Amino acid sequence: MTTPIPAPSTAGSGAPTPTPAPVEATPRTDPGAPAPARRRITPGKIIAWAFLILVILVTLFPFYWMLRTALSTNPGLRADPTSWLPPEFTWGAFERVLGMQSTEEALAEGGSGTSLDFWRYLFNSVVVATLVTVCQVLFSAMAAYAFSRLKWPGRDKVFALFLAGLMVPAIFTLLPNFVLIKELGLVDNLLAIALPTMFMTPFAVFFLRQFFMNVPAEIEEAALLDGVSKVGVFFRVILPMSAAPMATLGILTYITAWNDYFWPLMVSYTDASRVLTVALGVFRSQSPQTGTDWAGLMAATLIAALPMMLLFAAFAKRIVNSIGFSGIK
Protein backbone atom coordinates (compact mmCIF):
# COMPACT_ATOMS: atom_id res chain seq x y z
CA MET A 1 0.00 0.00 0.00
CA THR A 2 1.33 3.46 -0.89
CA THR A 3 0.72 6.66 1.10
CA PRO A 4 0.68 9.78 -1.09
CA ILE A 5 2.41 12.88 0.29
CA PRO A 6 0.53 16.09 -0.36
CA ALA A 7 2.34 18.52 -2.69
CA PRO A 8 3.42 21.89 -1.28
CA SER A 9 1.46 24.97 -2.30
CA THR A 10 2.58 26.76 -5.45
CA ALA A 11 0.81 30.02 -4.65
CA GLY A 12 2.98 33.06 -5.27
CA SER A 13 5.56 31.30 -7.42
CA GLY A 14 5.88 31.20 -11.15
CA ALA A 15 6.92 27.50 -11.59
CA PRO A 16 5.01 24.55 -10.25
CA THR A 17 6.75 22.48 -7.63
CA PRO A 18 7.27 18.85 -8.74
CA THR A 19 5.24 16.26 -6.88
CA PRO A 20 7.46 13.82 -4.99
CA ALA A 21 7.20 10.10 -5.71
CA PRO A 22 4.86 8.12 -3.45
CA VAL A 23 6.51 6.57 -0.44
CA GLU A 24 6.03 2.86 0.19
CA ALA A 25 4.31 2.36 3.48
CA THR A 26 5.96 -0.22 5.72
CA PRO A 27 3.56 -2.77 7.14
CA ARG A 28 3.05 -2.52 10.83
CA THR A 29 3.44 -5.61 12.92
CA ASP A 30 1.63 -6.06 16.16
CA PRO A 31 4.24 -6.94 18.78
CA GLY A 32 1.55 -8.65 20.80
CA ALA A 33 0.41 -10.96 17.97
CA PRO A 34 1.24 -14.64 18.56
CA ALA A 35 3.80 -16.26 16.30
CA PRO A 36 2.48 -18.95 13.92
CA ALA A 37 2.34 -22.25 15.73
CA ARG A 38 4.70 -25.00 14.58
CA ARG A 39 3.46 -28.50 14.06
CA ARG A 40 4.75 -30.54 16.90
CA ILE A 41 5.72 -34.16 16.51
CA THR A 42 3.72 -36.03 19.10
CA PRO A 43 4.07 -39.66 20.12
CA GLY A 44 0.66 -40.34 18.58
CA LYS A 45 1.83 -39.14 15.17
CA ILE A 46 4.97 -41.25 15.40
CA ILE A 47 2.92 -44.36 16.23
CA ALA A 48 0.46 -43.61 13.41
CA TRP A 49 3.24 -43.19 10.83
CA ALA A 50 5.03 -46.30 12.05
CA PHE A 51 1.80 -48.32 11.79
CA LEU A 52 1.11 -46.92 8.31
CA ILE A 53 4.61 -47.81 7.10
CA LEU A 54 4.23 -51.30 8.56
CA VAL A 55 0.93 -51.81 6.72
CA ILE A 56 2.51 -50.64 3.45
CA LEU A 57 5.44 -53.04 3.87
CA VAL A 58 3.14 -55.95 4.66
CA THR A 59 1.01 -55.11 1.62
CA LEU A 60 3.94 -54.81 -0.78
CA PHE A 61 5.92 -57.79 0.49
CA PRO A 62 3.94 -60.42 -1.50
CA PHE A 63 4.60 -58.49 -4.72
CA TYR A 64 8.30 -58.32 -3.91
CA TRP A 65 8.39 -62.07 -3.21
CA MET A 66 6.57 -62.77 -6.48
CA LEU A 67 9.12 -60.68 -8.37
CA ARG A 68 12.01 -62.37 -6.58
CA THR A 69 10.60 -65.79 -7.49
CA ALA A 70 9.89 -64.80 -11.10
CA LEU A 71 13.50 -63.66 -11.58
CA SER A 72 14.89 -67.01 -10.41
CA THR A 73 15.22 -70.51 -11.79
CA ASN A 74 13.35 -73.40 -10.24
CA PRO A 75 16.54 -75.33 -9.32
CA GLY A 76 17.86 -72.17 -7.65
CA LEU A 77 14.62 -71.78 -5.68
CA ARG A 78 14.81 -75.35 -4.45
CA ALA A 79 18.47 -74.94 -3.50
CA ASP A 80 18.01 -71.65 -1.64
CA PRO A 81 14.30 -71.11 -0.87
CA THR A 82 14.81 -68.45 1.84
CA SER A 83 17.13 -66.09 -0.03
CA TRP A 84 15.94 -62.48 -0.13
CA LEU A 85 17.55 -61.99 -3.54
CA PRO A 86 16.75 -64.04 -6.65
CA PRO A 87 18.97 -67.13 -6.69
CA GLU A 88 20.39 -67.67 -10.19
CA PHE A 89 19.01 -64.40 -11.59
CA THR A 90 17.40 -64.81 -15.02
CA TRP A 91 14.62 -63.42 -17.20
CA GLY A 92 13.81 -66.92 -18.41
CA ALA A 93 10.47 -67.18 -16.61
CA PHE A 94 9.12 -64.09 -18.37
CA GLU A 95 10.45 -65.35 -21.70
CA ARG A 96 8.76 -68.69 -21.01
CA VAL A 97 5.42 -67.00 -20.35
CA LEU A 98 5.60 -64.86 -23.50
CA GLY A 99 6.50 -67.86 -25.66
CA MET A 100 10.05 -66.66 -26.35
CA GLN A 101 11.82 -69.70 -24.85
CA SER A 102 12.34 -73.11 -26.39
CA THR A 103 11.35 -76.33 -24.66
CA GLU A 104 15.00 -77.25 -24.03
CA GLU A 105 15.69 -73.90 -22.36
CA ALA A 106 12.54 -74.21 -20.27
CA LEU A 107 13.50 -77.68 -19.04
CA ALA A 108 17.02 -76.44 -18.25
CA GLU A 109 15.55 -73.79 -15.92
CA GLY A 110 13.21 -76.25 -14.21
CA GLY A 111 10.12 -75.53 -16.27
CA SER A 112 7.68 -78.23 -17.27
CA GLY A 113 8.11 -77.49 -20.97
CA THR A 114 4.37 -76.89 -21.35
CA SER A 115 3.58 -74.24 -23.90
CA LEU A 116 1.41 -71.27 -22.94
CA ASP A 117 -0.53 -69.42 -25.65
CA PHE A 118 -0.23 -66.18 -23.69
CA TRP A 119 -1.49 -63.81 -26.37
CA ARG A 120 -4.60 -65.93 -27.03
CA TYR A 121 -5.48 -65.97 -23.34
CA LEU A 122 -4.78 -62.25 -23.07
CA PHE A 123 -7.12 -61.57 -26.00
CA ASN A 124 -9.87 -63.66 -24.36
CA SER A 125 -9.49 -61.74 -21.10
CA VAL A 126 -9.68 -58.38 -22.88
CA VAL A 127 -12.80 -59.42 -24.82
CA VAL A 128 -14.62 -60.71 -21.73
CA ALA A 129 -13.68 -57.77 -19.50
CA THR A 130 -14.61 -55.22 -22.18
CA LEU A 131 -17.94 -56.88 -22.93
CA VAL A 132 -18.88 -57.07 -19.25
CA THR A 133 -17.81 -53.49 -18.55
CA VAL A 134 -19.55 -51.78 -21.48
CA CYS A 135 -22.85 -53.66 -21.13
CA GLN A 136 -22.99 -53.57 -17.34
CA VAL A 137 -22.31 -49.84 -17.09
CA LEU A 138 -24.90 -49.00 -19.77
CA PHE A 139 -27.71 -51.22 -18.47
CA SER A 140 -26.99 -50.37 -14.84
CA ALA A 141 -27.22 -46.68 -15.71
CA MET A 142 -30.64 -47.26 -17.27
CA ALA A 143 -31.87 -49.12 -14.21
CA ALA A 144 -30.40 -46.52 -11.85
CA TYR A 145 -32.16 -43.74 -13.78
CA ALA A 146 -35.47 -45.58 -13.53
CA PHE A 147 -35.05 -46.07 -9.78
CA SER A 148 -33.96 -42.49 -9.07
CA ARG A 149 -35.79 -40.14 -11.48
CA LEU A 150 -38.87 -41.93 -12.79
CA LYS A 151 -42.11 -42.14 -10.80
CA TRP A 152 -43.88 -45.50 -10.92
CA PRO A 153 -45.86 -47.57 -8.39
CA GLY A 154 -43.80 -49.74 -6.06
CA ARG A 155 -40.49 -48.23 -7.15
CA ASP A 156 -38.90 -48.15 -3.70
CA LYS A 157 -40.08 -51.66 -2.82
CA VAL A 158 -38.70 -53.08 -6.04
CA PHE A 159 -35.41 -51.31 -5.46
CA ALA A 160 -35.19 -52.67 -1.89
CA LEU A 161 -35.83 -56.18 -3.24
CA PHE A 162 -33.25 -55.64 -5.97
CA LEU A 163 -30.75 -54.29 -3.45
CA ALA A 164 -31.22 -57.40 -1.31
CA GLY A 165 -29.19 -59.21 -3.96
CA LEU A 166 -26.09 -57.70 -2.36
CA MET A 167 -26.63 -60.02 0.59
CA VAL A 168 -26.61 -63.17 -1.58
CA PRO A 169 -23.09 -64.68 -1.77
CA ALA A 170 -21.85 -65.18 -5.30
CA ILE A 171 -21.10 -68.84 -4.61
CA PHE A 172 -24.85 -69.51 -4.29
CA THR A 173 -25.51 -68.42 -7.89
CA LEU A 174 -22.79 -70.45 -9.58
CA LEU A 175 -24.75 -73.69 -9.96
CA PRO A 176 -28.01 -72.09 -11.24
CA ASN A 177 -26.01 -69.98 -13.67
CA PHE A 178 -24.09 -73.02 -14.90
CA VAL A 179 -27.32 -74.96 -15.49
CA LEU A 180 -28.75 -72.00 -17.43
CA ILE A 181 -25.61 -71.63 -19.54
CA LYS A 182 -25.60 -75.35 -20.28
CA GLU A 183 -29.26 -75.31 -21.34
CA LEU A 184 -28.52 -72.39 -23.66
CA GLY A 185 -25.65 -74.33 -25.24
CA LEU A 186 -23.06 -71.68 -24.43
CA VAL A 187 -20.57 -73.79 -22.46
CA ASP A 188 -16.95 -73.25 -23.53
CA ASN A 189 -17.77 -69.87 -25.04
CA LEU A 190 -16.61 -66.36 -24.22
CA LEU A 191 -20.24 -65.25 -24.00
CA ALA A 192 -20.82 -67.83 -21.26
CA ILE A 193 -18.16 -66.17 -19.10
CA ALA A 194 -19.57 -62.68 -19.57
CA LEU A 195 -23.30 -63.39 -19.51
CA PRO A 196 -24.02 -63.68 -15.72
CA THR A 197 -22.66 -60.18 -14.97
CA MET A 198 -23.04 -58.58 -18.38
CA PHE A 199 -26.33 -56.75 -17.86
CA MET A 200 -26.32 -55.30 -14.36
CA THR A 201 -25.39 -55.93 -10.73
CA PRO A 202 -26.99 -54.56 -7.54
CA PHE A 203 -23.82 -52.68 -6.63
CA ALA A 204 -23.58 -50.95 -10.01
CA VAL A 205 -27.22 -49.85 -9.90
CA PHE A 206 -26.91 -48.61 -6.33
CA PHE A 207 -23.67 -46.77 -7.12
CA LEU A 208 -25.13 -44.85 -10.07
CA ARG A 209 -28.50 -44.26 -8.38
CA GLN A 210 -26.73 -42.41 -5.56
CA PHE A 211 -25.21 -40.02 -8.09
CA PHE A 212 -28.38 -39.56 -10.17
CA MET A 213 -30.29 -38.54 -7.04
CA ASN A 214 -27.85 -35.63 -6.58
CA VAL A 215 -28.49 -34.23 -10.06
CA PRO A 216 -30.73 -31.11 -9.77
CA ALA A 217 -34.26 -31.77 -10.99
CA GLU A 218 -34.38 -28.31 -12.59
CA ILE A 219 -31.92 -29.43 -15.29
CA GLU A 220 -34.15 -32.31 -16.28
CA GLU A 221 -37.28 -30.14 -16.18
CA ALA A 222 -35.63 -27.54 -18.42
CA ALA A 223 -34.79 -30.20 -20.97
CA LEU A 224 -38.37 -31.52 -20.89
CA LEU A 225 -39.71 -27.99 -21.46
CA ASP A 226 -37.47 -27.76 -24.53
CA GLY A 227 -39.27 -30.76 -25.97
CA VAL A 228 -36.72 -33.45 -25.13
CA SER A 229 -38.21 -36.86 -24.32
CA LYS A 230 -37.36 -38.91 -21.23
CA VAL A 231 -35.08 -41.10 -23.32
CA GLY A 232 -33.43 -38.01 -24.75
CA VAL A 233 -32.95 -36.55 -21.27
CA PHE A 234 -31.19 -39.73 -20.20
CA PHE A 235 -28.82 -39.91 -23.17
CA ARG A 236 -28.29 -36.18 -23.79
CA VAL A 237 -28.34 -34.76 -20.25
CA ILE A 238 -27.89 -37.38 -17.54
CA LEU A 239 -25.18 -39.50 -19.15
CA PRO A 240 -22.87 -36.58 -20.09
CA MET A 241 -23.19 -35.22 -16.55
CA SER A 242 -22.41 -38.68 -15.11
CA ALA A 243 -19.16 -39.26 -17.02
CA ALA A 244 -17.01 -39.31 -13.87
CA PRO A 245 -18.99 -41.89 -11.81
CA MET A 246 -19.61 -44.03 -14.87
CA ALA A 247 -15.88 -44.02 -15.64
CA THR A 248 -15.20 -45.03 -12.04
CA LEU A 249 -17.75 -47.83 -12.22
CA GLY A 250 -16.25 -48.94 -15.52
CA ILE A 251 -12.77 -49.17 -14.00
CA LEU A 252 -14.00 -51.17 -11.00
CA THR A 253 -16.05 -53.47 -13.23
CA TYR A 254 -13.14 -54.04 -15.61
CA ILE A 255 -10.80 -54.95 -12.77
CA THR A 256 -13.37 -57.34 -11.27
CA ALA A 257 -14.06 -59.03 -14.60
CA TRP A 258 -10.34 -59.33 -15.35
CA ASN A 259 -9.57 -60.97 -11.99
CA ASP A 260 -12.51 -63.39 -12.02
CA TYR A 261 -11.36 -66.99 -11.76
CA PHE A 262 -13.88 -69.50 -10.46
CA TRP A 263 -16.71 -68.86 -12.93
CA PRO A 264 -14.45 -68.93 -16.03
CA LEU A 265 -12.94 -72.13 -14.67
CA MET A 266 -16.40 -73.74 -14.57
CA VAL A 267 -17.51 -72.90 -18.13
CA SER A 268 -14.29 -72.88 -20.20
CA TYR A 269 -12.58 -76.12 -21.16
CA THR A 270 -10.42 -75.33 -24.21
CA ASP A 271 -8.02 -72.61 -25.29
CA ALA A 272 -10.78 -71.06 -27.41
CA SER A 273 -12.50 -69.65 -24.32
CA ARG A 274 -9.83 -69.86 -21.60
CA VAL A 275 -8.99 -66.50 -20.03
CA LEU A 276 -5.63 -65.52 -18.60
CA THR A 277 -6.42 -66.12 -14.93
CA VAL A 278 -7.49 -69.71 -15.65
CA ALA A 279 -4.60 -70.33 -18.04
CA LEU A 280 -2.08 -69.66 -15.27
CA GLY A 281 -2.89 -73.11 -13.93
CA VAL A 282 -0.76 -74.65 -16.69
CA PHE A 283 2.30 -73.82 -14.61
CA ARG A 284 0.91 -75.94 -11.78
CA SER A 285 1.20 -79.10 -13.86
CA GLN A 286 3.22 -81.64 -11.95
CA SER A 287 5.87 -83.87 -13.44
CA PRO A 288 8.31 -86.24 -11.70
CA GLN A 289 11.30 -84.39 -13.18
CA THR A 290 10.46 -80.73 -12.63
CA GLY A 291 7.44 -80.36 -10.34
CA THR A 292 5.61 -77.05 -10.22
CA ASP A 293 7.09 -74.24 -12.31
CA TRP A 294 6.99 -71.62 -9.54
CA ALA A 295 9.13 -69.11 -11.43
CA GLY A 296 6.90 -69.29 -14.49
CA LEU A 297 3.74 -69.12 -12.38
CA MET A 298 4.89 -65.99 -10.56
CA ALA A 299 6.04 -64.35 -13.81
CA ALA A 300 2.69 -65.06 -15.48
CA THR A 301 0.81 -63.79 -12.43
CA LEU A 302 2.78 -60.54 -12.43
CA ILE A 303 2.18 -59.99 -16.13
CA ALA A 304 -1.53 -60.71 -15.71
CA ALA A 305 -1.87 -58.36 -12.74
CA LEU A 306 0.28 -55.54 -14.12
CA PRO A 307 -2.39 -53.96 -16.41
CA MET A 308 -4.91 -53.80 -13.55
CA MET A 309 -2.34 -52.39 -11.14
CA LEU A 310 -1.44 -49.63 -13.60
CA LEU A 311 -5.10 -48.94 -14.32
CA PHE A 312 -5.96 -48.59 -10.65
CA ALA A 313 -2.87 -46.48 -9.93
CA ALA A 314 -3.77 -44.10 -12.76
CA PHE A 315 -7.38 -43.62 -11.65
CA ALA A 316 -7.15 -44.20 -7.89
CA LYS A 317 -7.90 -40.55 -7.05
CA ARG A 318 -10.94 -40.45 -9.32
CA ILE A 319 -12.27 -43.69 -7.83
CA VAL A 320 -11.96 -42.41 -4.26
CA ASN A 321 -13.52 -39.04 -5.13
CA SER A 322 -16.45 -40.59 -6.99
CA ILE A 323 -17.19 -43.06 -4.23
CA GLY A 324 -17.11 -40.24 -1.67
CA PHE A 325 -19.37 -38.04 -3.82
CA SER A 326 -21.86 -40.88 -4.32
CA GLY A 327 -22.27 -41.26 -0.59
CA ILE A 328 -21.03 -44.86 -0.37
CA LYS A 329 -19.50 -45.63 2.99
C-alpha positions as CSV (number, residue, x, y, z in Angstrom):
1,M,0.0,0.0,0.0
2,T,1.3,3.5,-0.9
3,T,0.7,6.7,1.1
4,P,0.7,9.8,-1.1
5,I,2.4,12.9,0.3
6,P,0.5,16.1,-0.4
7,A,2.3,18.5,-2.7
8,P,3.4,21.9,-1.3
9,S,1.5,25.0,-2.3
10,T,2.6,26.8,-5.4
11,A,0.8,30.0,-4.6
12,G,3.0,33.1,-5.3
13,S,5.6,31.3,-7.4
14,G,5.9,31.2,-11.2
15,A,6.9,27.5,-11.6
16,P,5.0,24.5,-10.3
17,T,6.7,22.5,-7.6
18,P,7.3,18.8,-8.7
19,T,5.2,16.3,-6.9
20,P,7.5,13.8,-5.0
21,A,7.2,10.1,-5.7
22,P,4.9,8.1,-3.5
23,V,6.5,6.6,-0.4
24,E,6.0,2.9,0.2
25,A,4.3,2.4,3.5
26,T,6.0,-0.2,5.7
27,P,3.6,-2.8,7.1
28,R,3.0,-2.5,10.8
29,T,3.4,-5.6,12.9
30,D,1.6,-6.1,16.2
31,P,4.2,-6.9,18.8
32,G,1.6,-8.7,20.8
33,A,0.4,-11.0,18.0
34,P,1.2,-14.6,18.6
35,A,3.8,-16.3,16.3
36,P,2.5,-18.9,13.9
37,A,2.3,-22.2,15.7
38,R,4.7,-25.0,14.6
39,R,3.5,-28.5,14.1
40,R,4.8,-30.5,16.9
41,I,5.7,-34.2,16.5
42,T,3.7,-36.0,19.1
43,P,4.1,-39.7,20.1
44,G,0.7,-40.3,18.6
45,K,1.8,-39.1,15.2
46,I,5.0,-41.2,15.4
47,I,2.9,-44.4,16.2
48,A,0.5,-43.6,13.4
49,W,3.2,-43.2,10.8
50,A,5.0,-46.3,12.1
51,F,1.8,-48.3,11.8
52,L,1.1,-46.9,8.3
53,I,4.6,-47.8,7.1
54,L,4.2,-51.3,8.6
55,V,0.9,-51.8,6.7
56,I,2.5,-50.6,3.4
57,L,5.4,-53.0,3.9
58,V,3.1,-56.0,4.7
59,T,1.0,-55.1,1.6
60,L,3.9,-54.8,-0.8
61,F,5.9,-57.8,0.5
62,P,3.9,-60.4,-1.5
63,F,4.6,-58.5,-4.7
64,Y,8.3,-58.3,-3.9
65,W,8.4,-62.1,-3.2
66,M,6.6,-62.8,-6.5
67,L,9.1,-60.7,-8.4
68,R,12.0,-62.4,-6.6
69,T,10.6,-65.8,-7.5
70,A,9.9,-64.8,-11.1
71,L,13.5,-63.7,-11.6
72,S,14.9,-67.0,-10.4
73,T,15.2,-70.5,-11.8
74,N,13.4,-73.4,-10.2
75,P,16.5,-75.3,-9.3
76,G,17.9,-72.2,-7.6
77,L,14.6,-71.8,-5.7
78,R,14.8,-75.4,-4.4
79,A,18.5,-74.9,-3.5
80,D,18.0,-71.7,-1.6
81,P,14.3,-71.1,-0.9
82,T,14.8,-68.5,1.8
83,S,17.1,-66.1,0.0
84,W,15.9,-62.5,-0.1
85,L,17.6,-62.0,-3.5
86,P,16.7,-64.0,-6.7
87,P,19.0,-67.1,-6.7
88,E,20.4,-67.7,-10.2
89,F,19.0,-64.4,-11.6
90,T,17.4,-64.8,-15.0
91,W,14.6,-63.4,-17.2
92,G,13.8,-66.9,-18.4
93,A,10.5,-67.2,-16.6
94,F,9.1,-64.1,-18.4
95,E,10.4,-65.4,-21.7
96,R,8.8,-68.7,-21.0
97,V,5.4,-67.0,-20.4
98,L,5.6,-64.9,-23.5
99,G,6.5,-67.9,-25.7
100,M,10.1,-66.7,-26.3
101,Q,11.8,-69.7,-24.9
102,S,12.3,-73.1,-26.4
103,T,11.4,-76.3,-24.7
104,E,15.0,-77.2,-24.0
105,E,15.7,-73.9,-22.4
106,A,12.5,-74.2,-20.3
107,L,13.5,-77.7,-19.0
108,A,17.0,-76.4,-18.2
109,E,15.5,-73.8,-15.9
110,G,13.2,-76.3,-14.2
111,G,10.1,-75.5,-16.3
112,S,7.7,-78.2,-17.3
113,G,8.1,-77.5,-21.0
114,T,4.4,-76.9,-21.3
115,S,3.6,-74.2,-23.9
116,L,1.4,-71.3,-22.9
117,D,-0.5,-69.4,-25.7
118,F,-0.2,-66.2,-23.7
119,W,-1.5,-63.8,-26.4
120,R,-4.6,-65.9,-27.0
121,Y,-5.5,-66.0,-23.3
122,L,-4.8,-62.2,-23.1
123,F,-7.1,-61.6,-26.0
124,N,-9.9,-63.7,-24.4
125,S,-9.5,-61.7,-21.1
126,V,-9.7,-58.4,-22.9
127,V,-12.8,-59.4,-24.8
128,V,-14.6,-60.7,-21.7
129,A,-13.7,-57.8,-19.5
130,T,-14.6,-55.2,-22.2
131,L,-17.9,-56.9,-22.9
132,V,-18.9,-57.1,-19.3
133,T,-17.8,-53.5,-18.5
134,V,-19.6,-51.8,-21.5
135,C,-22.8,-53.7,-21.1
136,Q,-23.0,-53.6,-17.3
137,V,-22.3,-49.8,-17.1
138,L,-24.9,-49.0,-19.8
139,F,-27.7,-51.2,-18.5
140,S,-27.0,-50.4,-14.8
141,A,-27.2,-46.7,-15.7
142,M,-30.6,-47.3,-17.3
143,A,-31.9,-49.1,-14.2
144,A,-30.4,-46.5,-11.9
145,Y,-32.2,-43.7,-13.8
146,A,-35.5,-45.6,-13.5
147,F,-35.0,-46.1,-9.8
148,S,-34.0,-42.5,-9.1
149,R,-35.8,-40.1,-11.5
150,L,-38.9,-41.9,-12.8
151,K,-42.1,-42.1,-10.8
152,W,-43.9,-45.5,-10.9
153,P,-45.9,-47.6,-8.4
154,G,-43.8,-49.7,-6.1
155,R,-40.5,-48.2,-7.2
156,D,-38.9,-48.1,-3.7
157,K,-40.1,-51.7,-2.8
158,V,-38.7,-53.1,-6.0
159,F,-35.4,-51.3,-5.5
160,A,-35.2,-52.7,-1.9
161,L,-35.8,-56.2,-3.2
162,F,-33.2,-55.6,-6.0
163,L,-30.7,-54.3,-3.5
164,A,-31.2,-57.4,-1.3
165,G,-29.2,-59.2,-4.0
166,L,-26.1,-57.7,-2.4
167,M,-26.6,-60.0,0.6
168,V,-26.6,-63.2,-1.6
169,P,-23.1,-64.7,-1.8
170,A,-21.9,-65.2,-5.3
171,I,-21.1,-68.8,-4.6
172,F,-24.9,-69.5,-4.3
173,T,-25.5,-68.4,-7.9
174,L,-22.8,-70.5,-9.6
175,L,-24.8,-73.7,-10.0
176,P,-28.0,-72.1,-11.2
177,N,-26.0,-70.0,-13.7
178,F,-24.1,-73.0,-14.9
179,V,-27.3,-75.0,-15.5
180,L,-28.7,-72.0,-17.4
181,I,-25.6,-71.6,-19.5
182,K,-25.6,-75.3,-20.3
183,E,-29.3,-75.3,-21.3
184,L,-28.5,-72.4,-23.7
185,G,-25.7,-74.3,-25.2
186,L,-23.1,-71.7,-24.4
187,V,-20.6,-73.8,-22.5
188,D,-17.0,-73.3,-23.5
189,N,-17.8,-69.9,-25.0
190,L,-16.6,-66.4,-24.2
191,L,-20.2,-65.3,-24.0
192,A,-20.8,-67.8,-21.3
193,I,-18.2,-66.2,-19.1
194,A,-19.6,-62.7,-19.6
195,L,-23.3,-63.4,-19.5
196,P,-24.0,-63.7,-15.7
197,T,-22.7,-60.2,-15.0
198,M,-23.0,-58.6,-18.4
199,F,-26.3,-56.7,-17.9
200,M,-26.3,-55.3,-14.4
201,T,-25.4,-55.9,-10.7
202,P,-27.0,-54.6,-7.5
203,F,-23.8,-52.7,-6.6
204,A,-23.6,-51.0,-10.0
205,V,-27.2,-49.9,-9.9
206,F,-26.9,-48.6,-6.3
207,F,-23.7,-46.8,-7.1
208,L,-25.1,-44.8,-10.1
209,R,-28.5,-44.3,-8.4
210,Q,-26.7,-42.4,-5.6
211,F,-25.2,-40.0,-8.1
212,F,-28.4,-39.6,-10.2
213,M,-30.3,-38.5,-7.0
214,N,-27.8,-35.6,-6.6
215,V,-28.5,-34.2,-10.1
216,P,-30.7,-31.1,-9.8
217,A,-34.3,-31.8,-11.0
218,E,-34.4,-28.3,-12.6
219,I,-31.9,-29.4,-15.3
220,E,-34.2,-32.3,-16.3
221,E,-37.3,-30.1,-16.2
222,A,-35.6,-27.5,-18.4
223,A,-34.8,-30.2,-21.0
224,L,-38.4,-31.5,-20.9
225,L,-39.7,-28.0,-21.5
226,D,-37.5,-27.8,-24.5
227,G,-39.3,-30.8,-26.0
228,V,-36.7,-33.4,-25.1
229,S,-38.2,-36.9,-24.3
230,K,-37.4,-38.9,-21.2
231,V,-35.1,-41.1,-23.3
232,G,-33.4,-38.0,-24.7
233,V,-33.0,-36.5,-21.3
234,F,-31.2,-39.7,-20.2
235,F,-28.8,-39.9,-23.2
236,R,-28.3,-36.2,-23.8
237,V,-28.3,-34.8,-20.3
238,I,-27.9,-37.4,-17.5
239,L,-25.2,-39.5,-19.2
240,P,-22.9,-36.6,-20.1
241,M,-23.2,-35.2,-16.5
242,S,-22.4,-38.7,-15.1
243,A,-19.2,-39.3,-17.0
244,A,-17.0,-39.3,-13.9
245,P,-19.0,-41.9,-11.8
246,M,-19.6,-44.0,-14.9
247,A,-15.9,-44.0,-15.6
248,T,-15.2,-45.0,-12.0
249,L,-17.8,-47.8,-12.2
250,G,-16.3,-48.9,-15.5
251,I,-12.8,-49.2,-14.0
252,L,-14.0,-51.2,-11.0
253,T,-16.1,-53.5,-13.2
254,Y,-13.1,-54.0,-15.6
255,I,-10.8,-54.9,-12.8
256,T,-13.4,-57.3,-11.3
257,A,-14.1,-59.0,-14.6
258,W,-10.3,-59.3,-15.3
259,N,-9.6,-61.0,-12.0
260,D,-12.5,-63.4,-12.0
261,Y,-11.4,-67.0,-11.8
262,F,-13.9,-69.5,-10.5
263,W,-16.7,-68.9,-12.9
264,P,-14.4,-68.9,-16.0
265,L,-12.9,-72.1,-14.7
266,M,-16.4,-73.7,-14.6
267,V,-17.5,-72.9,-18.1
268,S,-14.3,-72.9,-20.2
269,Y,-12.6,-76.1,-21.2
270,T,-10.4,-75.3,-24.2
271,D,-8.0,-72.6,-25.3
272,A,-10.8,-71.1,-27.4
273,S,-12.5,-69.7,-24.3
274,R,-9.8,-69.9,-21.6
275,V,-9.0,-66.5,-20.0
276,L,-5.6,-65.5,-18.6
277,T,-6.4,-66.1,-14.9
278,V,-7.5,-69.7,-15.7
279,A,-4.6,-70.3,-18.0
280,L,-2.1,-69.7,-15.3
281,G,-2.9,-73.1,-13.9
282,V,-0.8,-74.6,-16.7
283,F,2.3,-73.8,-14.6
284,R,0.9,-75.9,-11.8
285,S,1.2,-79.1,-13.9
286,Q,3.2,-81.6,-11.9
287,S,5.9,-83.9,-13.4
288,P,8.3,-86.2,-11.7
289,Q,11.3,-84.4,-13.2
290,T,10.5,-80.7,-12.6
291,G,7.4,-80.4,-10.3
292,T,5.6,-77.0,-10.2
293,D,7.1,-74.2,-12.3
294,W,7.0,-71.6,-9.5
295,A,9.1,-69.1,-11.4
296,G,6.9,-69.3,-14.5
297,L,3.7,-69.1,-12.4
298,M,4.9,-66.0,-10.6
299,A,6.0,-64.4,-13.8
300,A,2.7,-65.1,-15.5
301,T,0.8,-63.8,-12.4
302,L,2.8,-60.5,-12.4
303,I,2.2,-60.0,-16.1
304,A,-1.5,-60.7,-15.7
305,A,-1.9,-58.4,-12.7
306,L,0.3,-55.5,-14.1
307,P,-2.4,-54.0,-16.4
308,M,-4.9,-53.8,-13.6
309,M,-2.3,-52.4,-11.1
310,L,-1.4,-49.6,-13.6
311,L,-5.1,-48.9,-14.3
312,F,-6.0,-48.6,-10.6
313,A,-2.9,-46.5,-9.9
314,A,-3.8,-44.1,-12.8
315,F,-7.4,-43.6,-11.7
316,A,-7.2,-44.2,-7.9
317,K,-7.9,-40.5,-7.0
318,R,-10.9,-40.4,-9.3
319,I,-12.3,-43.7,-7.8
320,V,-12.0,-42.4,-4.3
321,N,-13.5,-39.0,-5.1
322,S,-16.5,-40.6,-7.0
323,I,-17.2,-43.1,-4.2
324,G,-17.1,-40.2,-1.7
325,F,-19.4,-38.0,-3.8
326,S,-21.9,-40.9,-4.3
327,G,-22.3,-41.3,-0.6
328,I,-21.0,-44.9,-0.4
329,K,-19.5,-45.6,3.0
